[in-house]
Amino acid sequence: MWTTRRVRKSYGGNVCRHCINDMTYVHLYPKDCVYAPQRDVCPRCKKENKHIVSGFKLSGKWKLLGK
């Protein structure tokens, strides 16, 4: 099952949903993700005020299975 551990190790923190979609070529919707409580700067794309993904719901895990 895919978690954010590999992303945190590569980029020094969790990234936004858009960056996860770019890295995995999977189209995640907001309902597939669990977000951090506050908006922050994404360490991958360096854009400010982004919703940072801290985990995945069951539907997101199924989409990311094997990625």
N, C-alpha and C positions, 0 to 999 in steps of 0.2 A: 504494500500500500504506500502511496506517495505522500510524504509529509513535507513541511517547509524546512526540514533540517538541512538538506542539501543547498537550498537557496540561501539560508542564513549563513552557512559556512562559506559559500562563494562570494556573497555580497556584503557580509557583515551585518545583516539584518533582514527582516521580512520585506518583501517587495509588493508592489501594487498588482491588482488583477490583470491589468493590461500587459505588464511585463511577464507574468506567468503564462498568459495566453501566447505571447511571442516566443517564449522559451520552449513550450511544450507542444505548440500547434494544436491546442485544444481550445474550444470556445466555451469558457466558463462564464456563467451568468452570476449576477450578484447573489442570487439565492443559493448558489453552490459554495459560497465562501463564508468564513467566519472572519470578521474584521476586528482590528484593534480598536479600542474605545475612542481614540482621537486620531485626527488626520495628521500626517507627517510627510516628510520628504522621502521619496522613494530612493533607496541607495543605487538602484540600477539605472533608472532613466533621469534621476536628479530633478524631477519636477516636484514642486511644492504643493502642499495641501491635497495630497492623494489619500484615498482610503487604502490602508495597508492590510494585506491578508495575513491573519495570524494562524489560520487553520482552514480545514475544509469540512463541509457537511457530507453526509453519505453520498448524495448525488455527485458532488465534486470529486470525491474519492473514486467513485466508479468511473468517472470520465478520465481520471488521471492514472488509473490502474495500468501498469506496464509502461509508464512514461518515465 
